[in-house]
């Protein structure tokens, strides 16, 4: 592979997780990993779709042809490199065990990416009732599987799909109007809807994704094995200050056009060549464009012949909404299907790694958690449905979920557990979080647009840093523009198992505002350090572990499609759904809630005065405002009773 491609892919390894990483043992350093080359043949083919477009496909087949094998297929926008008949990946399959047991492993560049023909459409919309020769990603997958089972020697007629992140989305897509040969699919950290995953959270733009835009929006219409996009060149290692200095989002347009600023007249400063950035700018609301790209509403079309296993990281900074929403949608629409959820203590794709210690950021969860998943869960799932009898008695639980407080696994017949109940806890006066409403008072804070609350104590110029999901939140608790509500020291364990709904009663002196709610586990002062790689300035004593957090762009409080301003100083309901957790706040700990209105530069700044399109807001639209949270606000927890 050319150096340019290598370094580009390496810089986006955190997005792609194409499962091509090596282990870090001394043996691997001494000797290149040639297992795949020694045990597999490699063939590159172009498979023609029903509309005539040819998709580049790489087939790794076991050299041992004495038996038949199932096909494991991954479709990806991130390249199935290395290209060339004599060049091999060092690792194939979802994990090493499946690689060594023997499977036919296939990778495909999706339409319009790398060596495949066609024009790429980011989160290409599903087309129901397709006409002859009309195509979408479901038909591309169907046509690919159909060709593979008919043309690849020694296959047993069964196919499984898998992928992490965007490839996980394509695994989900494979289940819709599925080919009869598809028997198992494992969408992992899968994108489900771009208005709630990755680039947006409840309509707020994730500014931390700024550098990833070009990866998806640079135009290409010819196959290539060389990167055709370039990443924005940021001249700072301080991401916070970089975006603060940049000002309104429209000032970032210059990074998404071919001409330089000097070559443009002032009236053309809004010119955009990157089609994905233009899509973001032109569609600030949840309109028909975003709605058509969502996949959740089509999961009623998953046939009972396809078993699904959704995998999610409890501390995934990129795709937490997707796998949970996908699991729940299949459960709702196809309750008789085999559908299981694995929800573990990982960041984005952490379950695919071969490291022994399972750590997210500064927080240690245990040893061999990922390795155990690969051996006892992932391999078991694929082997049962692709090599075994394929009935519903797989030996796996319906939901296999890790308690991130107790640091242990539990199995449930359904997720959330049937025995879980809803409880309201109130944001009371004097920084108290109470089981009963005490009184109704107004707590005010100033949201200074020039000094937004950082999302982390250390801001680096990187793609969304995974560590922030478990970051210590003491730095935020000590700011005047972050409201803190806390229980006393718990006298018994308190377990959350399911979603969290923040039911805020708020007001603002302006006409627009964002609202961020964080759920935090405050550790006792005598907690011992257990991670030698923790940042040196931190200790586990009084560590404020962020268990869950979410933002709601206030304009979307009643509808994501039809935004509306706040009426100044009027008490208003704002509900925020936080993604599921399974976490025990142990005896001796405290449960804390933080409420704030900026989270920078994780999300873009809200002007705090209402404009029709924040991507086109002027600097004069941005105003410091005073916000109010009322003490009849509540947090609805899903509580697991003993």
C-alpha positions, 0 to 999 in steps of 0.5 A: 500500500502506498504510504499516503494510504497507510498513514491516512488509514492509521490516523483514522484507525479509531473510526474504522477499527477494521480489525487489522491490528496486531497484538503487542507481544514481544514475539509479534515485534520480533517476527511479522505475523504471517498466519493469514498468508500461511493458511489462506489464499487471497483472491480479488474480484469485482462483483457486479450489482443489479444496476451494473456497478462493480464492487471491489471484493477480497476473498480469503479462503482456507488453504485446507480444502478438505471441508466446507466453510461458512462465509464471513462478510464485512462491507466497509467504507474504510478500505479492504486494503492491502490491495494486490494479490500477493499482499495480505492482511495480518488479521482477518475475521472478527477475532483470532479464534475464528480466523484460526478455526477456518472461515471464508472471510470476505471484505468489500469496498462499498459503492463509491469507496476506494476500489469500488465503482459508483458514487458514495452517499453517506448513510445511503437511504434504503429504498422500499419496493425497489424497481428493476435495477434500482439499488441501495445498500440492502440490494448491494449486500444481497447481490454480493452474498448471492454471487459469493455462495454461487461462485466461491468454492468450498462454502457451506451456503451459510453467511455471517456479517459483522463490522464495527462502527460504520461497517457495523451499520452495513451489518445491520443493513444486511439483515433487511430484506436479507438473502436466504443464505444470511444466517447471522449478523453482528452489528457492533457499535453500529451507526443507526441515525446520523441525527443521534449518532456520531455527528449529532447528539439530539441535534447538537453538532459534535464539533469534535467530529470536525476533522472526520467530515472530509473522510465522508464528503470528498467527492470521488467517481473513479476507483482508487487505492490512494486517499482522495481526501485530505484532512483539515490542517489545524495549526494548534494542539489546543482544540478548545482555543482553536474552535473558540478563535474560529468563532461561528460554524460558518467560519469553518467553511474554508476547510471544506472547499478546494480554493483558498480564502485568498482566491475567493471574493468576500461574497463567495466565502460560504462556498462549500465543495465537501458534499457532506459538510454542505449536507450538514450546513443545509439541513440543520433539522431532522428533515426528510434527508436525515430521516431517510438515512435512518435505518431503525424504522426499517428493522421490521423487515429482518426475517426470522432466518437471521440471528442478530447479536448487537455489541455495544460499549458502555463508554463508547464516545462515538456510537452508543445510540446505534446498537442499543436502538437497533437491538430495541427496534428488532425486539419491538418489531420482530419479537420472535427473532433470535436477537441478543445484546452484549453491553460491556465496559468498552470504548469504541470497538474495545471488545475487538482488541487483544489487550489483557487489561480493559481500561477506558481512559483513566478507569480500569474495569478488569482483565481479559474482558475482551478476550473472554467475549471473543472466545466465549460469546462472539465465536460461539454465536457465529459457530452456532449459526454458521457451523452448528444446527442454528436453532435458538438454543445457542447457549448465550443469554438474551442480554449479557451486560456488564455492571460497570460499578460492581465490575461483573457480568450479569445475564438477563432474559430481556433488556432492560430487565423486567424487574427494573422500576422507574424512580424520580430523584429531584434536583433539590436546593442546597446541591441535594439530590433527593428521593422526594420533591422538597420545594420549588426554587430557582437556581441560576447560573451565567452561561458565558459564551466566551468561557464555555465549560470544557468537556474534559480537563485535557483538551487535545487536537484529536478526534473525539477522545474516547477517554472523556466518557470515564473522565474525572468530573471534579474540574467541572463540579468546581465551576460556577456555571455547572450545577451540582446535585448529590446524594449523601453517602449511600448506605446500600448499593443502588443499581441503575439498569436501563435508560435515564430520563432527565425531566428538567424545568428550566428558563433562560434570559435568551431564546436558545440554549443547550442543556447537558446532564451528567450522571456521576459516581463519586468514589470514597476518599479511601479508594485505592489506585488500580491503574498504573497508567492513570494520568499522574495528576489524578487519584481514585480518591474522590474520583468523579466517574462520569457514568452517563451524559447527554446533550439536548439542543433546546430548540428541539425539545418538542420536535427534532423536525420543527425547532422553536425558540424559548420565550425569555424567562418562561419556565419550560420543560426540557426532557433529555433521554440518556442512553442505557447504563448498567451501573451499581453505585456501591455502598459508601459512594455518592450519586451526583448529577451535573447540569450545564449549558456548554460542553466545548468543544465536544459540541458546537456553541449554541448562540443562545439567541434563536437563529434559523440555522446555527451553521449560518449564524453570525458572531453577533448572534452569540450572547451570554445569558443567564439560565435557570434550573428549577428544583422540581426538575427530576431525573427518572432512573431505571432502578434494578431492585434486589 
